Amino acid sequence: MAETHKDYEHRVPITEAERIAVAAAKLATNDALNELMALFGVSRGNVESVERFKRDLMFVRDLREGSEKAKSRFYLTIVAMFAGAFAYGTIAWLRTVFVKN
């Protein structure tokens, strides 16, 4: 009896060659992922190592989001300063115009 392929509709029977190909692909993917994570100093089999890496990524995300907020606040401050200076200059100019008349 042939096992059905997991294509949600079970239309295609799976062959031994396909099983071998899927197993080889999974092994290659796991090996590549292990090597990639090892470059970051993470051992996928070590829960503490993975959790530490996740915390590091969350810290970097928080840092990025914080710097984006700081940048927008900086720009808002600059705009507010220019608007305030413009308003002050306009009021000073109006005072000089009305005092002369």
Residue pairs with C-beta under 8 A, 6 or more apart in sequence:
2 13
2 14
2 15
3 13
3 14
4 10
4 12
4 13
4 14
5 11
5 12
5 13
5 14
5 18
33 44
34 44
37 43
37 44
37 53
40 53
41 49
41 53
42 49
42 50
42 52
42 53
43 49
43 50
44 50
